[in-house]
Amino acid sequence: MLGAAGVLALLTALFGPELLARGTGELRMPGAGLTTLLRTVLFTALALHLGELVAPQLLRPVRGRPRTAVRGWAVPASLTGAAAAAAQIAHLAAVSDLGITETYGTREGGLLLLIANGLAVAAGCAASRRPALALAPLAVVIGAEALRAHPEAHSPEIGAALTVVHLTAASLWAGGLLYVLRTMWLWRGSPIAARALLGRYARLAIWLYVALAATGTASTLRRLPLDVVLTSAYGRTLLVKLVLMAGVSALAVAARRRMLRDTDPAAAHRLARGEQAVLGAVVVVSALLTVAPDPHWISLR
């Protein structure tokens, strides 16, 4: 099942940009499929590391919790993310016909270098005795990615600020849920503790959902003219993301209701696993959005 999901995610990242832009008349970004794949890896790494930093705080107040702890993935995740950012620099140099040093001098190349270095430093912090220090370089990574995603001349600072909140909330939601599910599996012999942990995560997820909905709506209103929702790659990709988010929302609500109704957390755990799987698809589609052309020029034609 996991292997099939991975293959589907790979195919979506590689061929999604071309399929979603078909018939729009928009200019194609060279190597958009590879860029999408690398950004998917980058976003996944960020979510894994942030989730591993924040989610353990949910465990401490749980009474009667087992002493077993999940194995940390922060170091390999951040190193993989750093490699993905470095690969984007090499890819940018290739498609732009520039040398690596010249690519560093471009706006996008410089920000990608900052992201790669930030993730490498975060990996070093995670391997140290004070892993919480990784919050600082991860904040730099999020800020650099937000600036990279908003090169527009008109109020880019507003778009970047919205992206900072959106990307942080999304990373905490996806990464935190994965950490909680892994912990619940280890705690399967202590159903009361596992149920309490899922409940604590669910309360945090409500606020993350509110932040995602607010910033996502504001970003969409700024970036997507309503008359090109169906005729632009950005609009089509956004519709796919909205459908997936509706599925995530339904699964999250169902898991919370089952958790409140049943003492056995197994059913709620299965629903939360489904939520995590759909969140994985959302990460891929979010990466697709970052390579979609600016839809404003279609509206002005």
C-alpha positions in Angstrom: 0.0 0.0 0.0 2.8 2.4 1.0 4.7 1.5 -2.2 1.7 2.1 -4.4 1.1 5.5 -2.7 4.8 6.4 -3.2 4.7 5.6 -6.9 1.5 7.6 -7.4 3.0 10.6 -5.6 6.1 10.3 -7.8 4.0 10.2 -11.0 1.9 13.1 -9.9 4.9 15.2 -9.2 6.6 14.4 -12.4 3.7 14.6 -14.8 1.2 16.8 -12.9 2.4 20.2 -14.1 2.0 19.2 -17.8 -1.4 17.6 -17.3 -2.8 20.5 -15.3 -1.5 23.1 -17.8 -2.8 21.3 -20.9 -5.1 23.5 -23.0 -4.4 26.7 -21.0 -1.9 28.2 -23.4 0.5 29.0 -20.6 4.2 28.9 -20.9 5.7 25.7 -19.5 8.4 25.9 -16.9 11.4 23.8 -18.0 11.8 20.8 -15.9 8.7 21.5 -13.9 8.1 17.9 -13.0 11.6 17.5 -11.4 11.2 20.8 -9.6 7.8 19.6 -8.2 9.4 16.4 -7.0 12.3 18.1 -5.3 9.9 20.6 -3.6 7.7 17.8 -2.4 10.8 16.2 -0.7 11.7 19.6 0.8 8.2 20.2 2.2 8.1 16.7 3.6 11.4 17.1 5.3 10.3 20.4 6.9 7.1 18.7 8.1 8.9 15.8 9.6 11.4 17.9 11.5 8.9 20.5 12.8 6.5 17.7 13.8 9.2 16.0 15.7 10.1 19.2 17.6 6.5 20.1 18.6 4.6 16.9 18.9 6.6 15.5 21.8 5.2 18.4 23.9 1.8 16.7 23.6 3.1 13.5 25.2 4.3 14.9 28.5 1.0 15.7 30.2 -0.5 12.3 29.2 -1.1 10.2 32.4 0.1 6.7 32.5 2.0 7.0 29.2 4.5 4.3 28.4 8.1 5.2 28.4 8.8 4.0 24.9 9.6 6.7 22.4 9.6 6.7 18.6 12.8 6.8 16.7 13.8 10.3 15.6 13.7 11.1 11.9 14.7 14.7 12.1 18.3 14.3 11.1 17.8 12.2 8.0 14.8 14.3 7.0 16.6 17.6 7.2 19.6 16.2 5.4 17.4 14.9 2.6 15.6 18.3 2.4 19.0 20.0 2.2 20.0 17.7 -0.7 16.7 18.4 -2.4 17.3 22.2 -2.1 20.9 21.7 -3.5 19.5 19.6 -6.4 17.1 22.5 -7.2 20.1 24.8 -7.4 21.8 22.4 -9.9 18.6 22.0 -11.8 18.1 25.8 -12.0 21.6 26.2 -13.2 21.0 23.6 -15.9 17.8 25.0 -17.3 19.1 28.6 -17.1 22.4 27.7 -18.7 24.3 29.3 -15.8 27.2 28.2 -13.8 26.7 27.2 -10.2 28.3 30.3 -8.9 26.2 32.5 -11.2 23.1 30.7 -10.1 23.9 31.5 -6.4 23.8 35.2 -7.5 20.2 35.0 -8.7 17.4 35.6 -6.3 16.0 32.1 -6.4 19.4 30.5 -6.4 20.4 32.5 -3.3 17.3 31.7 -1.5 17.6 28.0 -2.3 21.2 28.1 -1.0 19.9 29.6 2.2 17.3 26.9 2.5 19.9 24.1 1.9 22.2 25.6 4.5 19.4 26.1 7.0 18.3 22.5 6.8 21.8 21.3 7.1 22.2 23.4 10.3 18.9 22.1 11.6 20.1 18.5 11.1 23.2 19.4 13.1 21.0 20.8 15.9 18.8 17.7 15.9 21.9 15.5 16.4 23.1 17.6 19.3 22.0 17.5 22.9 19.7 20.6 22.3 17.5 19.6 19.3 15.2 22.6 20.1 17.9 24.9 18.6 16.8 23.6 15.2 13.7 25.9 15.5 15.9 28.9 14.5 17.3 27.5 11.2 13.9 26.0 10.4 12.4 29.4 10.8 15.0 30.8 8.3 14.1 28.0 5.9 10.4 28.8 6.1 11.1 32.5 5.6 13.4 31.9 2.6 10.8 29.6 1.0 8.1 32.2 1.5 10.2 34.9 -0.2 11.1 32.5 -3.0 7.4 31.8 -3.6 6.5 35.5 -3.9 8.7 37.3 -6.5 5.9 39.5 -7.6 6.4 43.3 -7.7 3.1 44.1 -6.0 3.2 43.7 -2.1 5.4 40.5 -2.0 5.8 41.0 1.7 2.1 40.3 2.3 2.2 37.2 0.2 5.4 36.0 2.0 3.8 36.6 5.4 0.8 34.6 4.5 3.0 31.8 3.2 5.1 31.8 6.4 1.9 31.1 8.5 0.4 28.7 6.0 3.6 26.6 5.6 4.3 26.5 9.3 0.7 25.4 10.1 0.7 22.8 7.3 4.1 21.4 8.4 3.0 21.1 12.0 -0.3 19.5 11.1 1.2 16.8 8.8 4.4 16.3 10.7 2.7 16.3 14.1 0.1 13.9 13.0 2.7 11.4 11.7 4.6 11.6 15.0 1.4 11.1 17.0 0.4 8.1 14.9 3.8 6.5 15.3 3.6 7.0 19.0 0.1 5.6 19.2 1.4 2.4 17.5 4.0 2.0 20.2 1.4 2.7 22.8 -1.1 0.2 21.4 -0.9 -1.8 24.7 -2.1 1.4 26.6 -5.3 2.4 24.8 -6.3 5.1 27.3 -2.9 6.9 26.9 -3.1 6.6 23.1 -6.6 8.0 23.1 -5.6 10.9 25.3 -2.7 11.7 23.0 -4.9 11.7 19.9 -7.2 14.0 21.7 -4.5 16.5 22.6 -3.3 16.5 19.0 -6.9 17.0 17.8 -7.2 20.2 19.9 -4.0 21.6 18.4 -5.1 20.6 14.9 -8.2 22.7 15.2 -6.1 25.9 15.5 -3.8 24.8 12.7 -6.8 24.2 10.5 -8.1 27.7 11.2 -4.7 29.2 10.3 -4.5 27.2 7.1 -8.0 28.1 6.0 -7.5 31.9 6.7 -4.1 32.2 5.1 -5.1 29.9 2.2 -8.2 31.9 1.4 -6.3 35.2 1.6 -3.5 34.0 -0.6 -6.0 32.7 -3.2 -7.9 36.0 -3.3 -4.6 37.8 -3.9 -3.2 35.5 -6.5 -6.1 33.9 -8.5 -8.5 35.9 -10.6 -11.9 34.3 -10.5 -12.4 34.3 -14.2 -9.5 31.9 -14.8 -10.1 29.3 -12.1 -10.8 26.6 -14.7 -8.6 27.9 -17.5 -5.3 28.2 -15.6 -2.9 25.6 -14.2 -2.9 27.4 -10.9 -6.7 27.4 -10.7 -7.0 23.7 -11.6 -4.3 22.7 -9.1 -6.0 24.8 -6.4 -9.3 23.0 -7.0 -7.6 19.6 -6.6 -6.1 20.8 -3.4 -9.4 22.0 -2.1 -11.0 18.7 -2.8 -8.2 16.9 -1.0 -8.5 19.3 1.9 -12.2 18.6 2.1 -11.3 14.9 2.4 -8.8 15.6 5.1 -11.4 17.7 7.0 -14.0 14.9 6.8 -11.5 12.3 8.1 -10.3 14.5 10.9 -13.9 15.2 12.1 -14.8 11.5 11.8 -11.6 10.5 13.8 -12.5 13.0 16.6 -16.1 11.9 16.8 -15.0 8.2 17.0 -12.4 9.1 19.6 -15.0 10.8 21.8 -17.5 7.9 21.4 -15.2 4.9 21.8 -12.8 4.0 24.5 -10.8 1.9 22.1 -8.6 4.2 20.0 -8.1 1.7 17.1 -11.0 3.0 15.0 -10.0 6.6 15.4 -6.4 5.6 14.7 -7.4 4.1 11.3 -9.3 7.3 10.4 -6.3 9.4 11.4 -4.1 7.2 9.2 -6.4 7.9 6.3 -6.1 11.6 7.2 -2.3 11.3 7.1 -2.4 9.6 3.7 -4.5 12.4 2.1 -2.3 15.0 3.8 0.6 13.4 1.9 -1.3 14.0 -1.4 -1.9 17.6 -0.3 1.9 18.1 0.1 2.4 16.9 -3.5 -0.3 19.2 -4.8 1.1 22.1 -2.8 4.4 21.5 -4.5 2.6 21.6 -7.9 1.2 25.0 -7.0 4.7 26.4 -6.6 5.5 25.6 -10.2 2.2 26.7 -11.7 2.5 29.9 -13.8 1.1 33.2 -12.5 -2.6 33.1 -13.6 -3.0 36.9 -13.9 -1.7 37.1 -17.4 -4.5 34.9 -18.7 -7.0 37.1 -17.0 -5.5 40.2 -18.8 -5.4 38.7 -22.3 
